[in-house]
Amino acid sequence: MSEIKVESGILVAGPMTPDATAILSEALAYDPVVLSEHVVCVRTEDPRKGYDLTAVLFQLSSLCPECAVVGFFCDSVAGAEGARLFQGGREVERREMVWAEAEGSDSLSWPIGSLAMTLGIQANELTRVVRPERPPLAQSLEGLFRNEEPTDPELLRQAIELLGQLPMPEVTEVLVRYLTHPDWITRYHAARAYSRIDRGAGLEGLPRLESILEDEDEGVREAALQGLAELIPETSFSNVELISQIDAALEIGLKDEDEDVRTAAEEAAELRKRLIG
């Protein structure tokens, strides 16, 4: 079976009427493909037909006011893709782009990828055209949320570093796992990422900040204190529990046997005194 290079189609998400089903089937002369509950589409290897059938897209969205009707195309020859969204008899959004001119390298954010993600399906379920592979770092980030560790240690560390900038609970869950990773460099990144943002440390079973200062590696302990130096300016005077954990961590750090750890603790302690009192 030869690889499909170009494809277009019409997708309807929502409860369809019999009339709408008939129009959808007739529009491209193909049987609808069920992608998931209440999500069907008709595809053709015509480069842009489904995308350009404006009258049909308007008609379908008028017949099914509760549905999202999308015309899409994916063309690996031209290196381009696009999607048009119709609702209630009007065009709501249109996105068309050339892969080589994309602002971001992650194809999940491009029109086809974004549409598939919104529908809760894979992009290759929506179109059979092979799209550019997603960057390894993006795949690694998503894998961490599924408890899948990248095989490349450097990718793992980069992913943890990026996650450290996000205050989301699911990110905190990932970081907690890596606070006890066998590799000290990975723990280094996790320690800094965990302590740089108020993540509710000490609550609901989450590790307290001072517990990170018990790590056997001085680099990890120093990283935790570097994270605290970022956390302190964002800490409210009224957050008594968080301040108590910061103080406990600083007290341990100031007595550390390693000079670099003590220096990091001194710098964080000076910040704490100047900004919190």
PyMOL commands that set and color helices and strands:
alter all, ss='L'
color gray80, all
select helices_A, chain A and resi 18-28+49-52+54-63+99-101+107-109+111-119+123-126+136-145+153-163+169-178+184-195+209-214+218-234+240-254+259-275
alter helices_A, ss='H'
color red, helices_A
select strands_A, chain A and resi 6-13+33-36+39-44+68-75+80-87+90-98
alter strands_A, ss='S'
color yellow, strands_A
deselect
rebuild
show_as cartoon
